[in-house]
């Protein structure tokens, strides 16, 4: 099994509680999929594998929704990718950089795995 990764998919989304939801905040998504990339590797034929553009589109479209939590956003991205691509392995990490907490916190993160 080979691993296809898209890291650092970033978009400003409506997410959070109270006033947080009034403005868009930056969210970052990392996706890792276990796929059989041997055939596309041998033939260089995109139809034999997963097109990064399609995967990116699925994540980006889900980020258009409004959510209260990164857990909800992560769950919906995870399910959408799982249903569309049926990967052997899947990891979706959703990060909220510098969440509004006392002190400085680099990020709040959630990960869903198959």
N, C-alpha and C positions, 0 to 999 in steps of 0.2 A: 504494500500500500504506500502510495506517495501522498504528500501533503501539499495542498494548495492553500496559500495564505493571502489574505488582504488585510493589511494592518494600517491603522490610523485613518479609517474612514471618518471624516469629521464633518459635522453639520450643526448649525444652530437650530435648536428645536424648542418647542414649548413643553417644558417638563418641570415638575417641582410643586411646591406648595405656596399658596398665597401669592405674594408679589413676585415670586420667582417665575410663576407661570405667565405673568403679564409681559415679560420680555423673553426673547429667545436666548437660551444658554447653549454653550458649546458642549457637544457630546461626541465622544470618540468610540468607534466600534472596531474591534479586531475579530476577524473570522478565520478559522482554520478548519479545512475539510479534508478528510481522508478519502482519496479517490484513486481509481485505477488510471494512472496517467501514462502507463507503458505504451499503449497504442498511439496516443497523440504524440508521445515522445519519438516513437519510431517513424511515424508517417508525416508528422508536422501538419496533420489535418485537424483543424479546429472542431469539426463536427464529431470527432472521436472523444472529445473531452468537454470540460466546462469552460465557457467563455467568461473571463473575468468581468467583462462589461455587464453580463446578465446578473452575475452575483452582486456586483456593485449596485445595479439598478434596484434589485430586490431590497437591499439594505436601505438605500437612500429613500425609496418610496415608503418604507415602514417608518422611517424617521420623520415623515410628514405628519404623522398622527400626533395627538396631544395625550400625554401621559403624566401621571402624578409621580411615578417612580421609575428608576432605571431598571428595576426588576421587571415591570410590565413591558417596557420597551424591549428589553433583552429577550423575554419570553416570546413576544410576537415575532421578533426577527428570527429567533431560533426555529420556531415552528414553521415560519414561511420558507426558510432555507431547507429545512428537513423535508417538508412536503414537496417542494419544487425539484430538488436535486437528489433526494434520497441518498445522502452520503453514508459511507461506512463509518466515519467518525466525524463529529462536528463539535466545535467549540466556538461559542460566541461570547465575547467579553465586551461589556458596555461600561464606559468610564465617564464620570462627570468630573472634569478637572476642577480643582480648587473649589470644592463645595462650600457653601456659606456656613462654616462652622467657626467656633472660637479658635483662635490660633491659626496656624497654616497647615492645611491638609492637602497633599499633592493631588489625590483623587479618591472618589468613592467608586467602587467597581462591583460588578456582579458578573458571574460566569455561568453559562449553561453548557452542559456537555452531553454528548451521546457517545 
